């Protein structure tokens, strides 16, 4: 199971990012545990200055925009 965190303020882009990640994981039949992190101190601990950001298994894989579906699929293939 992949541990996924969506870092951000809870804005529309952050919610969209979390929904896309869930949709892609379901389509690929990959089990994930997704968590939304809205605490600024926790976000800064990852060195992220632009949100939404995505962390998979404690590695920052994306930041600053809503990711594309194909990029999300690539994260899960690694």
Residue pairs with C-beta under 8 A, 6 or more apart in sequence:
1 31
1 32
1 33
2 25
2 30
2 31
2 32
2 33
2 56
2 57
2 76
3 32
3 33
3 35
3 56
3 57
3 58
4 21
4 25
4 32
4 33
4 34
4 35
4 54
4 55
4 56
5 34
5 35
5 36
5 37
5 54
5 55
5 56
6 14
6 17
6 18
6 21
6 34
6 35
6 36
6 37
6 52
6 53
6 54
7 14
7 37
7 42
7 43
7 46
7 48
7 51
7 52
7 53
7 54
7 55
7 63
8 14
8 17
8 36
8 37
8 38
8 43
8 51
8 52
8 53
9 38
9 51
10 36
10 38
11 51
11 52
13 51
13 52
13 65
13 66
14 36
14 38
14 51
14 52
16 66
17 52
17 54
17 66
17 67
18 34
18 36
20 66
20 67
20 69
20 72
21 32
21 34
21 54
21 67
21 72
22 32
22 34
23 69
24 69
24 72
24 73
24 76
25 31
25 32
25 76
28 73
28 76
30 76
37 43
37 55
43 51
43 53
46 53
46 55
46 60
47 60
48 60
48 63
49 63
50 63
50 64
50 65
51 63
51 64
52 62
52 63
52 64
52 65
52 66
53 60
53 62
53 63
53 64
54 60
54 61
54 62
54 63
54 67
54 75
55 61
56 75
61 75
62 71
62 75
